[in-house]
Amino acid sequence: LLCNENEPRGALTARFEALGQIFVDALSQQGISAEIGEAPREYCPGKHSVISDGKKIVGTAQRLVKGGWLLSASVIVRNGLPIRDLLSKIYSAMEFDMDPKTVIALNEFDPSIETDSFIASLSDQLRNHFDVVDCELSATASERVRELVGN
């Protein structure tokens, strides 16, 4: 999410909480019970993560600049094993404490969850909370995204 705002620091926590709740609601549509909080020994720890059963499902971040903000989130929908393995190696090399069990993909909760169905749930929730403006990716950008996510 991206927004022009003269004083972006004012609602920092509120934005984290709002985005977290959007993900909690989208995950509920997929049959996953989640909450906003921090999982013990999670990767990239933060009190505004979206967690379920001690596992981090969604990580959130904000970038503030003069006159605006960018709020972003990351979620692993499927194929979590390579990411879990990579994060374990990175955290070990940096000598940071991290429990690999906190890294999980949505389809590890329910194998029937697909990227498109989760995007639809997330889109529904975003539209319920924000005035969403759709934009089209160029054919080249769209194809590259599909290559990267394996669709």
Solvent accessible surface area in square Angstrom, and as a share of the most:
residue,aa,sasa,rsa
1,L,67,0.34
2,L,147,0.73
3,C,52,0.31
4,N,139,0.71
5,E,60,0.27
6,N,136,0.70
7,E,131,0.59
8,P,13,0.08
9,R,183,0.67
10,G,74,0.71
11,A,38,0.29
12,L,67,0.34
13,T,70,0.41
14,A,58,0.45
15,R,19,0.07
16,F,32,0.14
17,E,86,0.38
18,A,41,0.32
19,L,8,0.04
20,G,0,0.00
21,Q,75,0.34
22,I,0,0.00
23,F,9,0.04
24,V,21,0.12
25,D,43,0.22
26,A,0,0.00
27,L,0,0.00
28,S,71,0.46
29,Q,96,0.42
30,Q,31,0.14
31,G,70,0.67
32,I,8,0.04
33,S,97,0.62
34,A,19,0.15
35,E,105,0.47
36,I,56,0.28
37,G,17,0.17
38,E,90,0.40
39,A,1,0.01
40,P,106,0.67
41,R,125,0.45
42,E,3,0.01
43,Y,29,0.11
44,C,89,0.54
45,P,86,0.54
46,G,28,0.27
47,K,147,0.62
48,H,25,0.11
49,S,3,0.02
50,V,0,0.00
51,I,17,0.09
52,S,13,0.08
53,D,123,0.64
54,G,37,0.35
55,K,53,0.23
56,K,5,0.02
57,I,3,0.01
58,V,0,0.00
59,G,12,0.12
60,T,29,0.17
61,A,53,0.41
62,Q,36,0.16
63,R,157,0.57
64,L,35,0.18
65,V,79,0.45
66,K,206,0.87
67,G,29,0.28
68,G,5,0.05
69,W,20,0.07
70,L,78,0.39
71,L,3,0.01
72,S,51,0.33
73,A,41,0.32
74,S,71,0.46
75,V,43,0.24
76,I,23,0.12
77,V,20,0.11
78,R,77,0.28
79,N,102,0.52
80,G,3,0.03
81,L,104,0.52
82,P,72,0.45
83,I,73,0.37
84,R,45,0.16
85,D,67,0.35
86,L,104,0.52
87,L,33,0.16
88,S,33,0.21
89,K,140,0.59
90,I,71,0.36
91,Y,26,0.10
92,S,80,0.51
93,A,86,0.67
94,M,91,0.41
95,E,156,0.70
96,F,121,0.50
97,D,100,0.52
98,M,15,0.07
99,D,31,0.16
100,P,53,0.33
101,K,149,0.63
102,T,3,0.02
103,V,1,0.00
104,I,15,0.08
105,A,0,0.00
106,L,0,0.00
107,N,40,0.21
108,E,80,0.36
109,F,66,0.27
110,D,48,0.25
111,P,115,0.72
112,S,86,0.55
113,I,6,0.03
114,E,90,0.40
115,T,22,0.13
116,D,98,0.51
117,S,46,0.30
118,F,4,0.02
119,I,97,0.49
120,A,54,0.42
121,S,9,0.06
122,L,31,0.15
123,S,36,0.23
124,D,71,0.37
125,Q,18,0.08
126,L,34,0.17
127,R,118,0.43
128,N,109,0.56
129,H,91,0.41
130,F,71,0.30
131,D,148,0.77
132,V,57,0.33
133,V,135,0.77
134,D,100,0.52
135,C,114,0.68
136,E,166,0.75
137,L,106,0.53
138,S,71,0.46
139,A,91,0.70
140,T,110,0.64
141,A,38,0.30
142,S,39,0.25
143,E,95,0.43
144,R,126,0.46
145,V,71,0.41
146,R,121,0.44
147,E,102,0.46
148,L,118,0.59
149,V,77,0.44
150,G,57,0.55
151,N,80,0.41
